[in-house]
Amino acid sequence: MWLEQNNTLNKTFKFKNFSEAFAFMSRVALLAEKHDHHPWWSNSYNIVEI
């Protein structure tokens, strides 16, 4: 579920491993570039926080 904090939307995604997390970020990056919208996010092993 997305959480609204400080006028932003936030969500933590947990994946099976780093490869899955990185693949997710790669897919989102292509969409973000297409829509000229670039999220603040971070990755640590299998966790992606947006």
CHARMM-style PDB file with segment names, atoms N, HN, CA, C and O in Angstrom:
ATOM      1  N   MET     1       0.839  -1.172   0.000  1.00  0.00      PROA
ATOM      2  CA  MET     1       0.000   0.000   0.000  1.00  0.00      PROA
ATOM      3  C   MET     1       0.894   1.248   0.000  1.00  0.00      PROA
ATOM      4  O   MET     1       1.898   1.308   0.709  1.00  0.00      PROA
ATOM      5  N   TRP     2       0.512   2.222  -0.796  1.00  0.00      PROA
ATOM      6  HN  TRP     2      -0.304   2.173  -1.372  1.00  0.00      PROA
ATOM      7  CA  TRP     2       1.244   3.491  -0.824  1.00  0.00      PROA
ATOM      8  C   TRP     2       0.874   4.309   0.395  1.00  0.00      PROA
ATOM      9  O   TRP     2      -0.275   4.296   0.835  1.00  0.00      PROA
ATOM     10  N   LEU     3       1.841   5.017   0.938  1.00  0.00      PROA
ATOM     11  HN  LEU     3       2.775   5.027   0.580  1.00  0.00      PROA
ATOM     12  CA  LEU     3       1.668   5.859   2.119  1.00  0.00      PROA
ATOM     13  C   LEU     3       1.929   7.307   1.736  1.00  0.00      PROA
ATOM     14  O   LEU     3       2.912   7.600   1.056  1.00  0.00      PROA
ATOM     15  N   GLU     4       1.064   8.211   2.163  1.00  0.00      PROA
ATOM     16  HN  GLU     4       0.266   7.973   2.716  1.00  0.00      PROA
ATOM     17  CA  GLU     4       1.310   9.628   1.919  1.00  0.00      PROA
ATOM     18  C   GLU     4       1.995  10.222   3.140  1.00  0.00      PROA
ATOM     19  O   GLU     4       1.471  10.161   4.252  1.00  0.00      PROA
ATOM     20  N   GLN     5       3.177  10.799   2.919  1.00  0.00      PROA
ATOM     21  HN  GLN     5       3.603  10.848   2.015  1.00  0.00      PROA
ATOM     22  CA  GLN     5       3.953  11.429   3.986  1.00  0.00      PROA
ATOM     23  C   GLN     5       4.563  12.712   3.445  1.00  0.00      PROA
ATOM     24  O   GLN     5       5.188  12.706   2.384  1.00  0.00      PROA
ATOM     25  N   ASN     6       4.388  13.803   4.163  1.00  0.00      PROA
ATOM     26  HN  ASN     6       3.881  13.807   5.025  1.00  0.00      PROA
ATOM     27  CA  ASN     6       4.985  15.085   3.766  1.00  0.00      PROA
ATOM     28  C   ASN     6       4.675  15.441   2.314  1.00  0.00      PROA
ATOM     29  O   ASN     6       5.535  15.911   1.570  1.00  0.00      PROA
ATOM     30  N   ASN     7       3.427  15.203   1.937  1.00  0.00      PROA
ATOM     31  HN  ASN     7       2.728  14.821   2.542  1.00  0.00      PROA
ATOM     32  CA  ASN     7       2.966  15.555   0.596  1.00  0.00      PROA
ATOM     33  C   ASN     7       3.659  14.750  -0.510  1.00  0.00      PROA
ATOM     34  O   ASN     7       3.759  15.215  -1.645  1.00  0.00      PROA
ATOM     35  N   THR     8       4.135  13.544  -0.181  1.00  0.00      PROA
ATOM     36  HN  THR     8       4.054  13.165   0.741  1.00  0.00      PROA
ATOM     37  CA  THR     8       4.731  12.641  -1.171  1.00  0.00      PROA
ATOM     38  C   THR     8       4.148  11.246  -0.985  1.00  0.00      PROA
ATOM     39  O   THR     8       3.650  10.909   0.090  1.00  0.00      PROA
ATOM     40  N   LEU     9       4.214  10.440  -2.034  1.00  0.00      PROA
ATOM     41  HN  LEU     9       4.619  10.713  -2.907  1.00  0.00      PROA
ATOM     42  CA  LEU     9       3.798   9.047  -1.940  1.00  0.00      PROA
ATOM     43  C   LEU     9       5.031   8.186  -1.708  1.00  0.00      PROA
ATOM     44  O   LEU     9       6.064   8.388  -2.346  1.00  0.00      PROA
ATOM     45  N   ASN    10       4.923   7.225  -0.791  1.00  0.00      PROA
ATOM     46  HN  ASN    10       4.085   7.061  -0.272  1.00  0.00      PROA
ATOM     47  CA  ASN    10       6.056   6.373  -0.425  1.00  0.00      PROA
ATOM     48  C   ASN    10       5.617   4.917  -0.362  1.00  0.00      PROA
ATOM     49  O   ASN    10       4.496   4.603   0.037  1.00  0.00      PROA
ATOM     50  N   LYS    11       6.519   4.044  -0.762  1.00  0.00      PROA
ATOM     51  HN  LYS    11       7.430   4.299  -1.086  1.00  0.00      PROA
ATOM     52  CA  LYS    11       6.247   2.610  -0.657  1.00  0.00      PROA
ATOM     53  C   LYS    11       7.573   1.858  -0.592  1.00  0.00      PROA
ATOM     54  O   LYS    11       8.560   2.248  -1.216  1.00  0.00      PROA
ATOM     55  N   THR    12       7.573   0.781   0.171  1.00  0.00      PROA
ATOM     56  HN  THR    12       6.772   0.464   0.678  1.00  0.00      PROA
ATOM     57  CA  THR    12       8.721  -0.115   0.259  1.00  0.00      PROA
ATOM     58  C   THR    12       8.360  -1.423  -0.429  1.00  0.00      PROA
ATOM     59  O   THR    12       7.337  -2.035  -0.122  1.00  0.00      PROA
ATOM     60  N   PHE    13       9.202  -1.842  -1.356  1.00  0.00      PROA
ATOM     61  HN  PHE    13      10.032  -1.345  -1.605  1.00  0.00      PROA
ATOM     62  CA  PHE    13       9.010  -3.096  -2.073  1.00  0.00      PROA
ATOM     63  C   PHE    13      10.093  -4.071  -1.625  1.00  0.00      PROA
ATOM     64  O   PHE    13      11.264  -3.703  -1.534  1.00  0.00      PROA
ATOM     65  N   LYS    14       9.707  -5.305  -1.347  1.00  0.00      PROA
ATOM     66  HN  LYS    14       8.756  -5.604  -1.421  1.00  0.00      PROA
ATOM     67  CA  LYS    14      10.667  -6.338  -0.954  1.00  0.00      PROA
ATOM     68  C   LYS    14      10.638  -7.451  -2.000  1.00  0.00      PROA
ATOM     69  O   LYS    14       9.576  -7.971  -2.343  1.00  0.00      PROA
ATOM     70  N   PHE    15      11.821  -7.805  -2.500  1.00  0.00      PROA
ATOM     71  HN  PHE    15      12.684  -7.382  -2.222  1.00  0.00      PROA
ATOM     72  CA  PHE    15      11.947  -8.813  -3.539  1.00  0.00      PROA
ATOM     73  C   PHE    15      12.701 -10.031  -3.008  1.00  0.00      PROA
ATOM     74  O   PHE    15      13.254 -10.009  -1.909  1.00  0.00      PROA
ATOM     75  N   LYS    16      12.710 -11.085  -3.808  1.00  0.00      PROA
ATOM     76  HN  LYS    16      12.261 -11.103  -4.701  1.00  0.00      PROA
ATOM     77  CA  LYS    16      13.378 -12.320  -3.394  1.00  0.00      PROA
ATOM     78  C   LYS    16      14.886 -12.139  -3.269  1.00  0.00      PROA
ATOM     79  O   LYS    16      15.523 -12.747  -2.410  1.00  0.00      PROA
ATOM     80  N   ASN    17      15.455 -11.290  -4.141  1.00  0.00      PROA
ATOM     81  HN  ASN    17      14.937 -10.796  -4.839  1.00  0.00      PROA
ATOM     82  CA  ASN    17      16.904 -11.098  -4.130  1.00  0.00      PROA
ATOM     83  C   ASN    17      17.258  -9.775  -4.816  1.00  0.00      PROA
ATOM     84  O   ASN    17      16.383  -9.054  -5.293  1.00  0.00      PROA
ATOM     85  N   PHE    18      18.538  -9.479  -4.855  1.00  0.00      PROA
ATOM     86  HN  PHE    18      19.250 -10.065  -4.467  1.00  0.00      PROA
ATOM     87  CA  PHE    18      19.006  -8.230  -5.457  1.00  0.00      PROA
ATOM     88  C   PHE    18      18.680  -8.160  -6.942  1.00  0.00      PROA
ATOM     89  O   PHE    18      18.299  -7.101  -7.442  1.00  0.00      PROA
ATOM     90  N   SER    19      18.822  -9.269  -7.650  1.00  0.00      PROA
ATOM     91  HN  SER    19      19.131 -10.129  -7.245  1.00  0.00      PROA
ATOM     92  CA  SER    19      18.563  -9.269  -9.097  1.00  0.00      PROA
ATOM     93  C   SER    19      17.133  -8.861  -9.413  1.00  0.00      PROA
ATOM     94  O   SER    19      16.895  -8.101 -10.351  1.00  0.00      PROA
ATOM     95  N   GLU    20      16.179  -9.363  -8.634  1.00  0.00      PROA
ATOM     96  HN  GLU    20      16.372  -9.980  -7.871  1.00  0.00      PROA
ATOM     97  CA  GLU    20      14.778  -8.996  -8.849  1.00  0.00      PROA
ATOM     98  C   GLU    20      14.541  -7.527  -8.520  1.00  0.00      PROA
ATOM     99  O   GLU    20      13.807  -6.840  -9.231  1.00  0.00      PROA
ATOM    100  N   ALA    21      15.153  -7.047  -7.457  1.00  0.00      PROA
ATOM    101  HN  ALA    21      15.749  -7.605  -6.879  1.00  0.00      PROA
ATOM    102  CA  ALA    21      15.008  -5.639  -7.082  1.00  0.00      PROA
ATOM    103  C   ALA    21      15.589  -4.742  -8.171  1.00  0.00      PROA
ATOM    104  O   ALA    21      14.986  -3.733  -8.538  1.00  0.00      PROA
ATOM    105  N   PHE    22      16.745  -5.108  -8.681  1.00  0.00      PROA
ATOM    106  HN  PHE    22      17.235  -5.928  -8.384  1.00  0.00      PROA
ATOM    107  CA  PHE    22      17.392  -4.303  -9.718  1.00  0.00      PROA
ATOM    108  C   PHE    22      16.594  -4.336 -11.017  1.00  0.00      PROA
ATOM    109  O   PHE    22      16.490  -3.318 -11.701  1.00  0.00      PROA
ATOM    110  N   ALA    23      16.033  -5.484 -11.364  1.00  0.00      PROA
ATOM    111  HN  ALA    23      16.118  -6.311 -10.809  1.00  0.00      PROA
ATOM    112  CA  ALA    23      15.205  -5.592 -12.569  1.00  0.00      PROA
ATOM    113  C   ALA    23      13.975  -4.695 -12.453  1.00  0.00      PROA
ATOM    114  O   ALA    23      13.590  -4.038 -13.421  1.00  0.00      PROA
ATOM    115  N   PHE    24      13.364  -4.664 -11.281  1.00  0.00      PROA
ATOM    116  HN  PHE    24      13.676  -5.197 -10.495  1.00  0.00      PROA
ATOM    117  CA  PHE    24      12.217  -3.787 -11.034  1.00  0.00      PROA
ATOM    118  C   PHE    24      12.620  -2.330 -11.239  1.00  0.00      PROA
ATOM    119  O   PHE    24      11.917  -1.580 -11.916  1.00  0.00      PROA
ATOM    120  N   MET    25      13.736  -1.931 -10.663  1.00  0.00      PROA
ATOM    121  HN  MET    25      14.307  -2.540 -10.113  1.00  0.00      PROA
ATOM    122  CA  MET    25      14.192  -0.547 -10.795  1.00  0.00      PROA
ATOM    123  C   MET    25      14.488  -0.211 -12.261  1.00  0.00      PROA
ATOM    124  O   MET    25      14.225   0.908 -12.703  1.00  0.00      PROA
ATOM    125  N   SER    26      15.017  -1.147 -12.995  1.00  0.00      PROA
ATOM    126  HN  SER    26      15.231  -2.055 -12.637  1.00  0.00      PROA
ATOM    127  CA  SER    26      15.305  -0.910 -14.411  1.00  0.00      PROA
ATOM    128  C   SER    26      14.022  -0.689 -15.204  1.00  0.00      PROA
ATOM    129  O   SER    26      13.958   0.203 -16.050  1.00  0.00      PROA
ATOM    130  N   ARG    27      12.996  -1.501 -14.931  1.00  0.00      PROA
ATOM    131  HN  ARG    27      13.048  -2.226 -14.244  1.00  0.00      PROA
ATOM    132  CA  ARG    27      11.713  -1.334 -15.622  1.00  0.00      PROA
ATOM    133  C   ARG    27      11.081   0.012 -15.278  1.00  0.00      PROA
ATOM    134  O   ARG    27      10.591   0.719 -16.158  1.00  0.00      PROA
ATOM    135  N   VAL    28      11.095   0.359 -13.998  1.00  0.00      PROA
ATOM    136  HN  VAL    28      11.493  -0.216 -13.282  1.00  0.00      PROA
ATOM    137  CA  VAL    28      10.509   1.634 -13.568  1.00  0.00      PROA
ATOM    138  C   VAL    28      11.295   2.804 -14.155  1.00  0.00      PROA
ATOM    139  O   VAL    28      10.706   3.811 -14.546  1.00  0.00      PROA
ATOM    140  N   ALA    29      12.606   2.678 -14.218  1.00  0.00      PROA
ATOM    141  HN  ALA    29      13.085   1.859 -13.901  1.00  0.00      PROA
ATOM    142  CA  ALA    29      13.436   3.760 -14.763  1.00  0.00      PROA
ATOM    143  C   ALA    29      13.062   4.068 -16.209  1.00  0.00      PROA
ATOM    144  O   ALA    29      13.010   5.235 -16.597  1.00  0.00      PROA
ATOM    145  N   LEU    30      12.803   3.049 -17.003  1.00  0.00      PROA
ATOM    146  HN  LEU    30      12.846   2.100 -16.689  1.00  0.00      PROA
ATOM    147  CA  LEU    30      12.413   3.273 -18.400  1.00  0.00      PROA
ATOM    148  C   LEU    30      11.076   3.998 -18.489  1.00  0.00      PROA
ATOM    149  O   LEU    30      10.916   4.909 -19.301  1.00  0.00      PROA
ATOM    150  N   LEU    31      10.119   3.600 -17.662  1.00  0.00      PROA
ATOM    151  HN  LEU    31      10.248   2.860 -17.003  1.00  0.00      PROA
ATOM    152  CA  LEU    31       8.816   4.279 -17.638  1.00  0.00      PROA
ATOM    153  C   LEU    31       8.943   5.704 -17.118  1.00  0.00      PROA
ATOM    154  O   LEU    31       8.320   6.622 -17.652  1.00  0.00      PROA
ATOM    155  N   ALA    32       9.738   5.887 -16.091  1.00  0.00      PROA
ATOM    156  HN  ALA    32      10.244   5.141 -15.657  1.00  0.00      PROA
ATOM    157  CA  ALA    32       9.920   7.219 -15.516  1.00  0.00      PROA
ATOM    158  C   ALA    32      10.522   8.168 -16.544  1.00  0.00      PROA
ATOM    159  O   ALA    32      10.102   9.319 -16.656  1.00  0.00      PROA
ATOM    160  N   GLU    33      11.489   7.690 -17.281  1.00  0.00      PROA
ATOM    161  HN  GLU    33      11.830   6.755 -17.190  1.00  0.00      PROA
ATOM    162  CA  GLU    33      12.118   8.523 -18.309  1.00  0.00      PROA
ATOM    163  C   GLU    33      11.116   8.879 -19.402  1.00  0.00      PROA
ATOM    164  O   GLU    33      11.072  10.019 -19.865  1.00  0.00      PROA
ATOM    165  N   LYS    34      10.317   7.905 -19.809  1.00  0.00      PROA
ATOM    166  HN  LYS    34      10.352   6.979 -19.433  1.00  0.00      PROA
ATOM    167  CA  LYS    34       9.303   8.126 -20.846  1.00  0.00      PROA
ATOM    168  C   LYS    34       8.311   9.212 -20.426  1.00  0.00      PROA
ATOM    169  O   LYS    34       7.876  10.015 -21.251  1.00  0.00      PROA
ATOM    170  N   HSD    35       7.957   9.232 -19.147  1.00  0.00      PROA
ATOM    171  HN  HSD    35       8.310   8.579 -18.477  1.00  0.00      PROA
ATOM    172  CA  HSD    35       6.967  10.186 -18.635  1.00  0.00      PROA
ATOM    173  C   HSD    35       7.607  11.426 -18.005  1.00  0.00      PROA
ATOM    174  O   HSD    35       6.915  12.272 -17.438  1.00  0.00      PROA
ATOM    175  N   ASP    36       8.924  11.522 -18.110  1.00  0.00      PROA
ATOM    176  HN  ASP    36       9.486  10.834 -18.570  1.00  0.00      PROA
ATOM    177  CA  ASP    36       9.670  12.647 -17.540  1.00  0.00      PROA
ATOM    178  C   ASP    36       9.326  12.861 -16.065  1.00  0.00      PROA
ATOM    179  O   ASP    36       9.114  13.986 -15.612  1.00  0.00      PROA
ATOM    180  N   HSD    37       9.278  11.756 -15.338  1.00  0.00      PROA
ATOM    181  HN  HSD    37       9.451  10.843 -15.706  1.00  0.00      PROA
ATOM    182  CA  HSD    37       9.000  11.790 -13.898  1.00  0.00      PROA
ATOM    183  C   HSD    37      10.048  10.908 -13.229  1.00  0.00      PROA
ATOM    184  O   HSD    37      10.122   9.711 -13.510  1.00  0.00      PROA
ATOM    185  N   HSD    38      10.845  11.478 -12.362  1.00  0.00      PROA
ATOM    186  HN  HSD    38      10.786  12.450 -12.134  1.00  0.00      PROA
ATOM    187  CA  HSD    38      11.987  10.752 -11.811  1.00  0.00      PROA
ATOM    188  C   HSD    38      11.860  10.658 -10.296  1.00  0.00      PROA
ATOM    189  O   HSD    38      11.996  11.660  -9.595  1.00  0.00      PROA
ATOM    190  N   PRO    39      11.600   9.452  -9.790  1.00  0.00      PROA
ATOM    191  CA  PRO    39      11.347   9.281  -8.358  1.00  0.00      PROA
ATOM    192  C   PRO    39      12.619   9.388  -7.518  1.00  0.00      PROA
ATOM    193  O   PRO    39      13.725   9.132  -7.995  1.00  0.00      PROA
ATOM    194  N   TRP    40      12.432   9.768  -6.267  1.00  0.00      PROA
ATOM    195  HN  TRP    40      11.534   9.976  -5.879  1.00  0.00      PROA
ATOM    196  CA  TRP    40      13.490   9.647  -5.261  1.00  0.00      PROA
ATOM    197  C   TRP    40      13.372   8.224  -4.742  1.00  0.00      PROA
ATOM    198  O   TRP    40      12.326   7.839  -4.220  1.00  0.00      PROA
ATOM    199  N   TRP    41      14.427   7.445  -4.880  1.00  0.00      PROA
ATOM    200  HN  TRP    41      15.276   7.758  -5.305  1.00  0.00      PROA
ATOM    201  CA  TRP    41      14.353   6.064  -4.430  1.00  0.00      PROA
ATOM    202  C   TRP    41      15.710   5.564  -3.974  1.00  0.00      PROA
ATOM    203  O   TRP    41      16.746   6.178  -4.230  1.00  0.00      PROA
ATOM    204  N   SER    42      15.670   4.422  -3.284  1.00  0.00      PROA
ATOM    205  HN  SER    42      14.829   3.924  -3.075  1.00  0.00      PROA
ATOM    206  CA  SER    42      16.920   3.812  -2.834  1.00  0.00      PROA
ATOM    207  C   SER    42      16.773   2.298  -2.902  1.00  0.00      PROA
ATOM    208  O   SER    42      15.667   1.758  -2.906  1.00  0.00      PROA
ATOM    209  N   ASN    43      17.918   1.636  -2.954  1.00  0.00      PROA
ATOM    210  HN  ASN    43      18.816   2.075  -2.950  1.00  0.00      PROA
ATOM    211  CA  ASN    43      17.952   0.181  -3.021  1.00  0.00      PROA
ATOM    212  C   ASN    43      19.014  -0.329  -2.067  1.00  0.00      PROA
ATOM    213  O   ASN    43      20.137   0.174  -2.039  1.00  0.00      PROA
ATOM    214  N   SER    44      18.648  -1.324  -1.295  1.00  0.00      PROA
ATOM    215  HN  SER    44      17.735  -1.733  -1.318  1.00  0.00      PROA
ATOM    216  CA  SER    44      19.591  -2.031  -0.442  1.00  0.00      PROA
ATOM    217  C   SER    44      19.260  -3.513  -0.531  1.00  0.00      PROA
ATOM    218  O   SER    44      18.235  -3.962  -0.018  1.00  0.00      PROA
ATOM    219  N   TYR    45      20.122  -4.260  -1.176  1.00  0.00      PROA
ATOM    220  HN  TYR    45      20.955  -3.895  -1.594  1.00  0.00      PROA
ATOM    221  CA  TYR    45      19.962  -5.678  -1.459  1.00  0.00      PROA
ATOM    222  C   TYR    45      18.614  -5.959  -2.120  1.00  0.00      PROA
ATOM    223  O   TYR    45      18.462  -5.692  -3.312  1.00  0.00      PROA
ATOM    224  N   ASN    46      17.622  -6.493  -1.381  1.00  0.00      PROA
ATOM    225  HN  ASN    46      17.746  -6.710  -0.413  1.00  0.00      PROA
ATOM    226  CA  ASN    46      16.343  -6.858  -1.994  1.00  0.00      PROA
ATOM    227  C   ASN    46      15.221  -5.868  -1.677  1.00  0.00      PROA
ATOM    228  O   ASN    46      14.050  -6.163  -1.920  1.00  0.00      PROA
ATOM    229  N   ILE    47      15.567  -4.708  -1.142  1.00  0.00      PROA
ATOM    230  HN  ILE    47      16.518  -4.469  -0.944  1.00  0.00      PROA
ATOM    231  CA  ILE    47      14.579  -3.699  -0.756  1.00  0.00      PROA
ATOM    232  C   ILE    47      14.713  -2.474  -1.661  1.00  0.00      PROA
ATOM    233  O   ILE    47      15.810  -1.957  -1.873  1.00  0.00      PROA
ATOM    234  N   VAL    48      13.573  -2.020  -2.189  1.00  0.00      PROA
ATOM    235  HN  VAL    48      12.681  -2.439  -2.017  1.00  0.00      PROA
ATOM    236  CA  VAL    48      13.521  -0.772  -2.948  1.00  0.00      PROA
ATOM    237  C   VAL    48      12.526   0.132  -2.242  1.00  0.00      PROA
ATOM    238  O   VAL    48      11.376  -0.245  -2.020  1.00  0.00      PROA
ATOM    239  N   GLU    49      12.979   1.329  -1.891  1.00  0.00      PROA
ATOM    240  HN  GLU    49      13.914   1.635  -2.071  1.00  0.00      PROA
ATOM    241  CA  GLU    49      12.109   2.318  -1.259  1.00  0.00      PROA
ATOM    242  C   GLU    49      11.917   3.476  -2.224  1.00  0.00      PROA
ATOM    243  O   GLU    49      12.878   4.048  -2.738  1.00  0.00      PROA
ATOM    244  N   ILE    50      10.649   3.809  -2.456  1.00  0.00      PROA
ATOM    245  HN  ILE    50       9.869   3.344  -2.038  1.00  0.00      PROA
ATOM    246  CA  ILE    50      10.314   4.929  -3.339  1.00  0.00      PROA
ATOM    247  C   ILE    50       9.602   5.966  -2.501  1.00  0.00      PROA
ATOM    248  OT1 ILE    50       9.213   7.015  -3.015  1.00  0.00      PROA
TER     249      ILE     50
END
